[in-house]
Structures are given as C-alpha cells and as structure tokens.
Amino acid sequence: MNLKKDEVKIKIFHHHPTLFFTRGIGVFLAFSPFFLVATFFSGMLDMTQNIIVYISISLFFALYLIYDQRLYFLDRIIITNKRIIHVDWKNAFHNTEVEVELSDVQNVKTVESGILSFIPFLNYGTVSIETSSSTTAIIFTESSNPDRIKYFIYHLDVKPNTINHVLDLSQSNDQKTRKRT
C-alpha cells in the first residue's frame, strides 16, 4: 500500500480481538483428531517415539495457529484523509487491496448478527462501504464496533477538508510547544 502525495493515515481498524480466540479454538478442534489418533496408537510405540509424535503434532498445530492468526491480524481497513483502503490477506504470499475515494462513498451499512455481537464488550459485525460505482465495494467482516467505523467514515465524508486543517493545527501546536521549551 502506497500513500499518495499529501495523504495521511488517520485510523486503522482491525478485526475484533475476541474473534482471534474463537478462531484459535476452531484450529484446536481441527487438530484434536490427530492427538486422538496418536493416543490410540501410542501403545505400539516406545516412549521416545510417542514424544516425537506428540511434539510433531503440537509443533505443526502451533505453526498453523500462528500463521492463521497473523493473516487474520493483517486484514485491516486503513482510513486516510483521501480514501479508504481494505487490505485482505488470502495467504502468506497473496493479498488484495480495494480502495475507495472518500468522495465516492455513497452508503455505509453495518450488520451485527449472532448473540455474541450484541454483548457490549463483544460488539462486532460487518461493515459494507458502497460507492457510486456498482463494482467497487468494501466488505469488512468481524470488525470491532462497526457502528463506530460507520460514524467515523460519515463524519470524514461530510468534512474531508477539515481533516487537513486539524492535522496542520496539531502540528503547529507541537511547534509552538517546542519553541516555549
């Protein structure tokens, strides 16, 4: 992802952190049959072979879990002062980036489904950012607090020029503070 001239990152949104845990449980459940098979055949192997089998399964499980969690963490929405960028990692070597200019945003929808998404500290859902073009849309699933993202985007869309002034103002305040000290 390359930023354009005079473009500044404002906010980055990731998937909800609680869902990392649920994905980890899913990976554990997928690997549990391997441990059951190893336990079933453990009577045929001596102690060192059993240890090697269990360590091998555990190592493979841990590496896959790290790989899956890392890809899940790398998925994000980046909001700049000019556009919205969705980075979606498919695997370790392939990702897709969809970008939408702030001026092209027509509608932002949020969908919260499931019992867990309505619990206040587990507030997660899907954010859909639609544009005037029917082919370009950003769909970010399992986002943390989707209504906050919607609110944030709408307020950027209403006053996109204000963003630069606010950033310049904070930089000038920093310079004034440095001169005083």
C-alpha positions in Angstrom: 0.0 0.0 0.0 1.4 3.3 -1.1 0.1 6.6 0.1 -0.5 9.3 -2.4 1.0 12.8 -2.2 -0.3 14.7 0.8 -2.1 11.7 2.1 -2.0 10.8 5.8 -3.2 7.8 7.6 -5.9 8.7 10.1 -7.2 5.5 11.5 -6.6 1.7 11.1 -9.4 -0.8 12.1 -8.7 -4.5 12.6 -10.9 -7.5 13.3 -12.3 -7.8 16.7 -9.7 -9.2 19.1 -12.1 -11.7 20.8 -12.5 -13.5 17.5 -8.8 -14.3 17.4 -9.6 -16.5 20.4 -12.6 -18.2 18.7 -10.5 -18.9 15.6 -7.8 -20.4 17.8 -10.4 -22.8 19.3 -11.5 -23.7 15.8 -8.0 -24.6 14.9 -7.6 -26.6 18.1 -10.7 -28.6 17.3 -9.5 -29.3 13.8 -6.2 -30.7 15.2 -7.7 -32.7 18.1 -8.4 -35.8 15.9 -4.6 -36.0 15.3 -4.0 -36.2 19.0 -6.7 -38.8 19.4 -5.1 -41.0 16.7 -1.7 -40.5 18.3 -3.1 -41.6 21.6 -4.8 -44.6 20.0 -1.5 -45.8 18.5 0.7 -44.8 21.5 0.7 -48.5 22.8 2.5 -49.6 19.6 5.3 -47.0 20.0 8.0 -46.7 22.6 8.3 -43.6 24.8 10.7 -41.6 22.6 8.6 -42.3 19.5 5.4 -41.1 21.4 7.2 -37.9 22.5 8.3 -37.3 18.9 4.8 -37.8 17.5 3.2 -35.5 20.1 5.9 -32.8 19.7 5.5 -33.0 15.9 1.7 -32.7 16.1 2.0 -29.8 18.6 4.6 -28.0 16.5 2.5 -28.3 13.4 -0.5 -27.1 15.3 1.4 -24.1 16.8 2.8 -23.1 13.4 -0.6 -23.3 11.7 -2.2 -21.3 14.6 0.5 -18.6 14.3 0.1 -18.5 10.5 -3.7 -18.2 10.8 -3.7 -15.6 13.5 -1.1 -13.5 11.7 -3.1 -13.4 8.5 -6.2 -12.6 10.4 -4.4 -9.7 12.2 -3.0 -8.3 8.9 -6.5 -7.8 7.5 -7.5 -4.2 8.1 -9.2 -1.1 6.9 -7.0 2.0 6.6 -8.7 5.3 6.5 -6.7 8.2 5.2 -7.6 11.8 4.6 -8.4 11.0 0.9 -9.5 7.3 0.7 -10.5 4.1 2.4 -8.3 1.1 1.8 -9.2 -2.5 2.7 -6.2 -4.9 2.8 -7.4 -8.6 2.8 -4.7 -11.3 3.1 -5.7 -14.5 1.3 -2.5 -16.4 2.2 1.1 -15.5 3.2 2.0 -14.5 -0.4 -1.2 -13.0 -1.7 -3.3 -10.1 -0.6 -5.9 -7.9 -2.2 -6.4 -4.2 -1.7 -9.6 -2.4 -2.5 -9.6 1.3 -2.3 -12.4 3.8 -2.4 -12.1 7.6 -2.5 -13.9 9.3 0.3 -15.8 11.4 -2.1 -17.2 8.3 -3.8 -18.7 6.8 -0.7 -22.5 6.6 -1.1 -23.5 4.4 1.8 -22.1 2.6 4.8 -24.1 -0.3 6.2 -23.4 -2.3 9.3 -24.8 -5.7 10.1 -24.5 -7.3 13.6 -25.6 -10.9 13.7 -25.4 -13.5 16.4 -25.9 -13.4 20.1 -22.3 -12.6 20.9 -22.3 -9.5 18.7 -24.9 -7.8 20.9 -22.9 -8.1 24.1 -21.4 -4.6 24.7 -17.7 -5.7 25.0 -18.0 -8.2 22.1 -19.6 -5.7 19.8 -18.6 -6.9 16.3 -20.1 -7.1 12.9 -19.8 -6.5 9.2 -19.2 -3.1 7.6 -20.1 -2.6 4.0 -18.9 0.5 2.2 -20.8 1.2 -1.0 -19.7 3.6 -3.7 -21.4 5.2 -6.7 -19.8 2.5 -8.9 -21.7 -0.8 -8.6 -18.4 -2.8 -9.0 -16.5 -1.2 -6.1 -17.5 -2.0 -2.5 -15.6 -2.8 0.7 -16.9 -5.5 2.9 -15.0 -5.9 6.2 -16.3 -8.8 8.3 -15.9 -9.3 12.0 -14.9 -5.7 12.6 -14.7 -4.3 16.1 -17.6 -1.9 16.8 -19.0 -1.5 13.3 -21.2 1.5 14.2 -18.1 3.4 15.3 -16.5 2.8 12.0 -19.7 3.9 10.2 -19.9 7.0 12.3 -16.2 7.8 11.7 -16.5 7.4 7.9 -19.6 9.5 7.7 -18.0 12.3 9.6 -14.9 12.2 7.4 -17.1 12.2 4.3 -19.1 15.3 5.5 -16.0 17.4 6.1 -13.0 15.9 4.3 -11.2 19.2 4.0 -11.3 19.7 7.8 -9.0 16.8 8.3 -6.1 18.6 6.8 -6.7 21.7 8.9 -6.9 19.6 12.1 -3.7 17.8 11.3 -1.9 21.1 10.4 -3.2 22.7 13.6 -1.9 19.9 15.7 1.5 20.1 14.0 1.6 23.9 14.5 0.7 23.4 18.2 3.6 21.0 18.5 5.9 23.5 17.0 4.7 26.3 19.4 5.2 23.9 22.4 8.8 23.2 21.2 9.6 26.9 20.9 8.5 27.5 24.5 10.7 24.8 26.0 
